[in-house]
Each structure stands twice: as structure tokens, then as C-alpha cells.
Amino acid sequence: MTFLIENYRRSPLSFASGDGVWLRGADGKRYLDLVAGIAVNPLGHRHRSILHAIRRASRSPLHLSNLYEIPEQETLARMLCARAGNGYRALFVNSGTEANEAALKLARKATGRTRLISFSEGFHGRTFGSLSLTPKPTMQDAFVPLVPDCATLAFNDLEDLRTIDRRVAGVIVECIQGEGGLVAADPQWMKALRKRTRDVGALLIVDEVQTGMGRTGTFFCYEQYGIAPDMITMAKGLGGGVPIGALIAREKVAKHFTPGSHGSTFGGNPFVCTVAGAVVNVIGKPAFFERVARLGAHTLQELRIIAEEFPEILIEIRGRGLMIGIVFTAPDLAKEAKTLLEERGILTNVTADCVMRLLPPLIIEGTHINRFLRSFRAVLRIISSRAAKENLHGTIVPATVKDLATIRAIHRACSRKPYRTSRGTPYLKPLTREEMQSLLPRTFMLTKRTTIIGKVHWQMIGRSSRAALLGGLAVRGGSQGNGHARVLIAAALSSMKNDRYRRAAAITASPQVQSLLRGCGWKENDRAFPSLLRKSKARFAASERGMVRMFILDTKETR
């Protein structure tokens, strides 16, 4: 029996102590920590600078409230604003979602507008304002109606940026989507977003809750994009383990938060500001960033070599610095790999169904990373061997050289890697119009007036599983071991007429996929998709003992 509200899906593991990058379980077993409290412990456990700061802070009042001047706040604010650039001011809260709530309120107050924009697969917190801009149906559905006048645009979609107009107060974005599968913002898109918000007078809020504090090789991740936001939100690693968040805003924006506009009882008390200041002092050295970037580049390179060895298990390696995502072909495989690594004393995390997320303490050494790489390769061998026995991967079917060239060309255009080959033989072959139609539900029919542009390909993975290439992007689905399809693959078709995109719905039998679509604005009696599905770069994934990825197949309506 527990007296806790059971709103977390917890592992049965518990830990008695920690030191550096290591945790020791209650049973005495040591674990290499590659989660760091979800990026909260950039200096690992029991770092001497943090311990010294805690001892120092304990000799002074731990809490005074913001009724009085707090010198420790002023010191920390000066350090953070110096990192952001000239003309910024700071406000302290207790968490990332509180920092985002403050930013959203300030955006409305400073502009006098109401509309707020976020992007597909983004995550900004679970309090009402932040949740309203976190377009995930599993998080939102039970709490509607949410804050009004909030909209979601497609991440990395240049065309969608045109919908940001003079009604918009603020746009919130992550440079790398931590909970959305560690997908990075395209540099060209990020610059276009900054220009668009500036042109229409909307405020750009960069959510650095997970990417900040040197995680990606610079103090703030946005520095690598060559932009200057109007507001920055921080938390997680800022406190090195104690709860603190921060909003950093340009002076001309910050001045609109007058006394009584916003507040926090515990925000920025002397204790947390002293500890956070110690963390910033350690992290804020150029040599520290260079080391993070170097170790991150080494880890990404080695993981990509491993991915080439196991194409039936791994799709892609993503990330920057020591914020790394390993994309598996199915959620079950990602969870199995996490469990096997845990048995070997290595802690990882799985997000977005099929992405193993690595967020190690930034003090990690190359020897620790190599230990993980050896264990990870061994785990993939076990999974691959089991899969071969269960015939999960099936037979590779040849395709023509022309087909492969087409696939590669489209993937390059979409900034995605081509499907791998085995001994030079592609996995894919053309899918006929009849086969394509067989994958579609009756709610949308290919007609004689619709001509498919580009090739569509498919691959038999198992007896009842298939992968398709729609508009050059991969779709995988299937069962895990029982020989019966648990997921129906369907295509989302985009019609193009007079250079204006229209959307038509394609519905699958998978309730998980239908839930995803509803969260993006689709209704059972409405065939229109939201802008998330407007172009071939858009995608989502869901699973039912396998994985489905849905993409746009460009079509052209002919007279």
C-alpha cells in the first residue's frame, strides 16, 4: 500500500546514495546514471561545489520571501543576464513549467494581444497555460477546456510560419524537443521564425528548460542558431538538484511585469540562488562547453557506427552535445534495450515511444561513455538474435537502382537519412496503385482525378508487417512475434491545387493513432487535418505492439 497519489509510472528501483556519475541502489548495486534526474544534475551527485554552497547557504536564512531584498538573487540574475546578452532582466520561480507560465503571461501583458503559438511534438509543462501549448492528447484530453486562443503549428515547417500574424502575442519553441523525440530545430527554420516574429511584433520565447546550462555544448542552445530571443525560460540543471526556474526577458518586455503582475512565494529564495550560482560558476567556463561538445560528438559518432550494424533495430541517432536520442524501429525494442541496460547497471530513459534518451551528467568521462557503448552493442546483439529466431525481420526484397536513387533524393530534400541497404541491396520495392489503395480506409478513395507524384515503396518485415515509403519518408508497422497484424498502416494524403494545400483524412484501426490525430485537431466527421500534416516533412508515430508512422504523400489533382 502507498499513501502517494499514483500519477507516476515508477521503476521499482530506489537509490541509497550517489557520487559523480554513479548511483548506488538500495540493494548495493552500482548504476551508471545516464539520466541525471532528467537533465537536472549536470554536475552529477555530491559535487563538491554544490556541497560547499549548501553548507554556506545553511548558515544564513533559508527563506525570506520576496517582500525583502535578496542579494543572492541579484548575484544569480547578473550571471544569467550576462549569459543572455545586454539588456535582459531575470525573474525566479521554482520549476520549468512556472517559468513558461510567467513567460506566457508576460507576452500577453507586454503586447496587449492574446494568441499564443507552440509547435507540434513540443513540451512546455503540465500547468494549465503550459499544458495548453503542449500538443499531446494523452496530457491534454482529460483537462479540456484549456486556455483559449492557443494554436499549434508544424515544427520545422517554413510555410506554417506565415500563419503567425499581428494577433499573436508570443511564440514558444524548443531548440531540441526533449520530450518529442530529441528532434532539433532546422537552423534555416529557426532564423525564419525569429524574423517572422519580429516582423509582426510577436515575442519569441525559447524554452531552454532541458537544453540550457551547457547541455548541448553552449550555455544556451539558441546560441548555436545565431538568434536572440525576447524571452528565455530555464530550470532543471540550473539548480543542480535543488528546485529553481528562471525567466530571462529583454528590458523593454520585462518592464511590463509591474508589482502585483506576477509572483512566487518560494521563487528565488537565498538557499536555491546560492546553490544555482555555484552551478553556473562551474559550468560557465569555455573549457567546460568545449569538453561537452567533444564528448557529445564522440558519442554520436560511435552510436551512428553501431546503428549501421543494426539497421533492423535502430533508425536514427539524434542530438547535440550530451543530449542524445537513439531512435528504435519499435517501442517494444526501445523498452527492451532499456531493461537490458538496467540489468547491466546503466540507467537510460525512453521518450516519444521509441527514442532512448541519454542525458548524462555533464561531468561524465570518456571511459564512462565507452562502457555504455560496449554494453549497448551487447544488448543490441541479444535483441537481434532473438528477433532473428522469431522471424521478425523477414526477407529483404530487391529494388531497382532507380528506386533507390529516388528515395535518396527525396530523403536529402527532407533532411532525412535514406533507408539502409544490406550488401548494396535496398529493402524497398515499388507499391502499386492497387496496393496503395488497399492500405487506405474507405473514407478516402484514390480517384482517376488524383495522380500520385513520386514513388511509393513497401517492404515485408514479417508475415503480417510492412513498411512503406510515402513521398520518400518511411512508414513502419507490424506485430511483434505473434504473426498477426496489430496495426493497420494508412496514408495521410495532401492534395495540391493552385499551389494551395488541402488535407484529407486517412483513418487507421489503431486507437492510439486515432487519439494522436484527435489531439492534433482531427475529428471523426471532419476530413481536414491541421497544418501539422500539411507537407511531407510532417510525421507522427504511435504504437500497438509495434509502431506506425504517418506521413504525407504528395498528390496532384488533375482535371
N, C-alpha and C positions, 0 to 999 in steps of 0.2 A: 504494500500500500504506500502511496505517496501523498503528501499534502500539497504538492506543487500542481498548478494548472498545467495540463499536458499539451501545451501548444508547440513543443519542440519534438522533433524526431531525433532522439538522442542515441548515440552509440553506448553500449554497456561499459565502455572503458571509463576509468576515472584515474586521476593522476595525483600522486602524493607530493612530488617535487619536480623542479626543473632547473636546468643550468645551461646557459648558452642556447644551442640549437637542440638540446636533448630534454625530453620529459621522462620521468620515471613513474610507471603505473603503480597502482595500489598493490599489485602483486610482485613488485620489484623489477619488472621487465622494463628495459630502456627502449625509448622510441625516438627516432629522428623526426623532428617536428617540421614538416613542410607546409603547415597551415598557418602557424603563428597567430592563432586566435582569429583567423580570417583577416590577416594583414594588420592586426592590432599591435603585435610585438616585433617591431622592426629591429630592436636590439636584443631579441631573444629573451631568455629568462634570467633573472637575477643579475642583470648587467650592473657593473659597479657604479656607473654614473647615475643610474636610476636609484639604486640603493642609497647612495650618498645624498641625493636630492630628497628622498623620502625622510631620511634621518634629519636633514636640515629643516625640512618643512614641518616635521613633527614638533620642533621646538617653538614654533610660532602658532598662532590661532589657525586651526584647520579651515574654519569657515567664518565669514563676517557678514555676508550678503552684499549686494551692490548698492546698499544705502551709503557706503563709505568708499573712499579711495582705496584701491588695492594696488600697491606698487608692483607686485608680481605680474598682475595683468598688463600693466603698462610696459613692462620689460618684454614680455612674450609678444605683445602686439607689435612693438617696434621691430622685433626679429622677423615676424611673419610678413609684415608690410614691406620690409626691406627686400624680402624674397620676391614679393609680387611686383615691386617697382614703385616709382614715385606716385604719390597722390592716392594712397589707399588707407583705409581705416579698418579696424577689426572689432568684432563682437563675439563674445564667448558664450557657448551653450554646453550641452552635455553629450551630444551624440550627432551622428551624421544626418539623421532624419530631422532633428531640430535645426541644424544648420541650414538644411534645404527649406524647411518651413519658413525660417527667417528671411531667406533669400526671396522666396515667392511673395511673401507679404511686402517686402521692400520693393520688389519690382512693380507691384500694383500701386503702391503709395507714391513711388517716385515718378511714374509715368502717367498716372491717372487713368490707365487702361485696365482691362480685366482679363483678357485672353492669355493663357499660359500654354506653352508648347513643350512637348518632350518627344522622344523618338522610340521607335519600335525596339523591343527587347531591352529597353533601359530599365534601370532600377534606382530609385531615389529614396526609398524608405517606406515605412508602414503606417505612419500617422496620416491623418486624412488628406492634408494637402499634398504631401509627398506621394501617398498611395494613388491619388488622382492622376499623377503624372508617371505612374509605374504601370505600363500597359500589360499586365499579366492577369489573365482571368482567374487563375487559381487564388490570387491575392485580392482581387477587386470584387468578384461576383457577390460574395456574401455581405458586402458593405455598401451597396448602392442604395440611394443615390449618393454620389461623391461630390466633390467640389465642382460647381458648374464652370463652364467656359474653359475647359481644359481639352486640348487636342493632341493627337499623336501623329507624327509624320514618319516616313520611312527613313531609317538610318542609312546614311551614305548615299542617299538619292538626291542628286542635284536638282532634278526637276521639281521635287516636292518643296524645295526651299522657296519657290515662287509664291506659295500659299502664305508665307509669313508676310503680313501686311501691317498697316498702321493701327490695327485694332489690337495688336499683340503687345503685351506688357513685358514678358520675359520668355526666353527660350533656355531650357536646361539640358545639358548634354554631358555625357561621359566621353573622355578621350579613348578609353578602352572599357567596354561594357563588362564589368566584373561578374555580374550575375547572369548576363546574357550570352555567355559562352566565350568571353575574352576576345570579342571582335573589336578590332581597332578602327577608329575613325580614319577615313581616307584624307590625306593631307590637303588635296585639292578641295574636297568637300568641306573640310573644316574652315579653310580660308574663305570659301564661298559663303558659308554660314555666318562667319564674322562680318563679312561685307554686307550681307543681306540684312542682318540685324541692325547694323549701323545705318544703312540706307533708310530703313523705315522707323528708326528711333526706338527699336526694341532692345531690351537689355539681355546680354549674353551671360548666362550663369554656367560656369564649368564646375561640375561635380567631381572634386578630387578626393572624395572620401576614401576610396580604395587605391587610387593611382598616385596620390600625393606622398610626401615625406620620402622622396628618393626611390620609391618602389620601381619606377621604370628607368632609372638612370639619370634623372634630373629631379630637382626638388619638387617641381610641379610637372606633370606630364605635358600640359599645354605648351610649355616652353619649346618642346620639340616640333610644334606646329607653327611657330612664328606668329602667334596671335596674342592679343592682350584682352582678356575678358573684362566685363564690367563687374562681375562678382565671382568669387571662388568660395566653394564650401569644402571644409576639411573635418576630419575626425579620425577614427581608427588609430593609425600609427602615431598621430600627434601626441597622444598621452603615454605611449609606450606601455600601455596596460591599465592606466587609470582613465576614467571616463571624462572626455573633453571633446568638444567640437568647436568649430570657428567659422564665422562668415567674414570674408575679407571683401570689401567693396570700395569702389572709387569714391573719392571725397564728394563729388557732385551728386552721387547716388546716396551715399551714406548719410548725408545731411538731412534726408527726409525722415530718418528714424529719430524723431524728437522724443523727449522724455514722455513715457507712457505708451509709446508706439509698440514697443516690444520689450520683453524682459525674461529673466530666468532667475529663480531663487538660488540655485546652486551654480549657475554658469560662471566659470572663471574664478572659482574660489582660490585662495592663496595656495592651498595644497596642490591642486591639479596644475596650476600655472607654473609652480616651481618645478614639478616633475616634467611637464611638457617642455619647459625651457631647457632642461638638461638634455632631453632627447634631441631637440633642434640643434643644440650645440654640437653634439656628436655627429649627427647626420649631415649637417650643413657645411661640410668641408669638400672641396673639389675632388680630393683623392677618394673620398667615400663614394661619390657618384661614379667616378671612373671605374672603381672596383665593382660596383653593382652592374654597370653596363658590360664590363668584361666577362664577369661570371655568367650573366644572363645570355650573352652572345654564345659563350661556350656551351651552355646547357641547351639552348635552342638548336645549335648546330648538331650536337650529339643526338638529340631527340629526333631530328629530321633524318639522320642516318638510320636510326632504329625504325622509324616509320617506313623507310624504304624496304626494310627487311620483313615487315609485317603489314603489307597493304590490305590484307583481308580483315585486319583488326583496327588499324589506325588510318584516318582520313587525312589529318592535317595537324601541324604544330603551329600554335599561335602565340603571340605575346611580345613583350618588350621588357628588357631588364629582368628582374626577378618576379615578374607577373606573367605566368606561362600557362597556356591551355593546351591539353592533349585531346584531340577530337577522335573519339572512337566511332566505329561503324554502327554500334547499337548501345543503348543504355545498359543492357544486361552485362555487356562486356566491360564497360567502364566500372560498374559496381563490383564485378568480379575481380578486376585488377586492383581496385582499392582495397578489397578484403584481403587478397593475397599479399599485397604490400604491407598491410597492417600486421598480418601474421609474421612478416619478416622484420617487424619493428620500424616501419616507416609510415608516417601519417600523411595522408593526402585528402583531397576533398573533391566531390563531383558536383558540378553545377550544370544547368541547362540540359539535363537528362544524360548527355553523353560526353561531357567535357570534363576531364580530370584537371583540376585547378591546383597549381603549385604557387604558394605564397610564402616562401620560407623566410625566416628572419634574415635581414639584410647583412648580418654578420657571418653568414654561412661561409664555409671554406670549400675550396675545390675538392678536397678529399670527401667531404660530405656529399657533394653533388655526384661524384663518381660512384660512391656507394649506392646512391639511389639509382643511377643509370644501370649499374650491374644488376641490381635487384629487379628493376623494371624489365630489362631484357629477359631475365629468367622467368618472370611472371608471364610475359607475352608468349614465351615458348610453351609454357604449360597450357595457356588458353588456346594457342594454335593447335597443339597436339590433340586436345580434347575436341576442338571443333572439327578437325580432320576425321576423327573417329566417328563423329556424329553426322558427317557429311553436310556440314552447314554451308560450305562454300561452293559446292557443286563443280561443274565443269566449265572451263573457260571456252568461250566460243570466239572464233576469229572474226575480225572485221577488216574491211579494206583499208589500204593506206590513205585513201581519200577521206574515208570516215574519220580516221584518227586526226588527219590534218584539220578537218572541220572542227572537231572537238577542241583541239588545242587552240585554234584561232579564236573560238568563242570564249574559251576559258581565259585566254590572255586579255581579251577585251573586258571581261568581267572581273579581272584581277583575282582569278581563282586558278588553282593548280589543275592540270589535266589529270584525267583518270590514269592510274598507273598501268603498266603492262608487265607481263611475265615473259621474259626472254624475247621481248620485242613484239609479242602478240597482244593486241588490245583486248580488253574484256568485253567490248561493246559491239553490237551489230545493229543495222537499221531496224526500226519498228515500222511496220506497215500502217497505212491509214486505218485498216480494219482492226488491227491490234490496238492502235491508239484509241479508237472508239470503244473497244471492249473494256478499257480501263476507266472510261468516263461513265458517270451515272446518267440515268435517263433525263435528269433535269437539264442537261445541256447536251445538245447533239451537234456534231460536226455536219455542216450542210454543204451543198455544192457551191454556195457563195463564199465559203471560207477556204482559203488556201494556206497550208502550213508553210511557214518560212523556216528554212534551215532543216536539219535532220533531227529525228528523234531516234534514240537508241535504247536498247534494253539488254539486260544480262540476267540469265538464270543463276541465282546464287544457291538455291536449294531446290527441292522438288516443288515447293509452292511459294518460293520467294523470288522477287525480281527487282532489278534496279533499272531505272530509266534515265535517259539524258534528255531533258526538256529544255530546248533553247540553249543547249550546251552546258546545263548545270545538272548535277547528279541527283537522282531520287532513289533512295534505298528503302526497302521494306521487307518484312517477312517474319517467319516464325523462328523460334529458337529451339530446334531439336524435335518437335513433335510432328513435323511433316505436314501440318495443316496451317494454311494461311490465317493469320490473326488480324492482318491489316490489309485493307484494300487501298492500292495506290490510285490516286486521282490527280488530274491536272487542273491547274487554275489557268484559264485561257484569257488572254488580253487581246481585245480587238482594237484595231487601229484604223481610223477613218479621218481623213483630212488632218492628219498629224495630231489628232486628239485621241487619247487613250480612253477606252471604256472597259469596264470589267464585267466578267460573267462568272458566276459561281460554279464550282465543281465540288460536290459533296462526297465525303467518304463514309464508310460504315464505322469508322473508328470514333468512339465518343470523345476520346482525347483530342483528336484533330478538330472535331466539331466545336468542342469547348474553346480551343485556341482561336478558331475563326470567330466565334461569338465575341470573344474578348477583343478582337480587332474590329468589331463593328458589324459583322455579318449576322443576318437573321434568317431563320428558316424560309420565310416567304419573300426574301429580298435577295436578288441575284447580284447585287452590287457589292464588290469588295471595297474596302478602304484603300487609301493610297499606298498602304504598305505593300500591296500586291500589284502595283502599277507596272513595274518593269522587271526585266529578267534577273536583276540583281537581288530582288526580294526573295525571302525564304522564311519558312518556319519548320520546326521539327516537333514531332510528337511520337509517342510510342505505345504499343500494346504488345509486350513481349517481343519487341522488335523496334524498328524506327521507320518513320515516314518523314520524308522531306518534301515540301510542296514548293514548286517554282512556277514562274510564268513561262508559258510557251507563246512566243510572239506569233500572232496571226494577222493576216491581211484580208480585209473584206473586199471582195471583187464584185463588180456589177455584171 
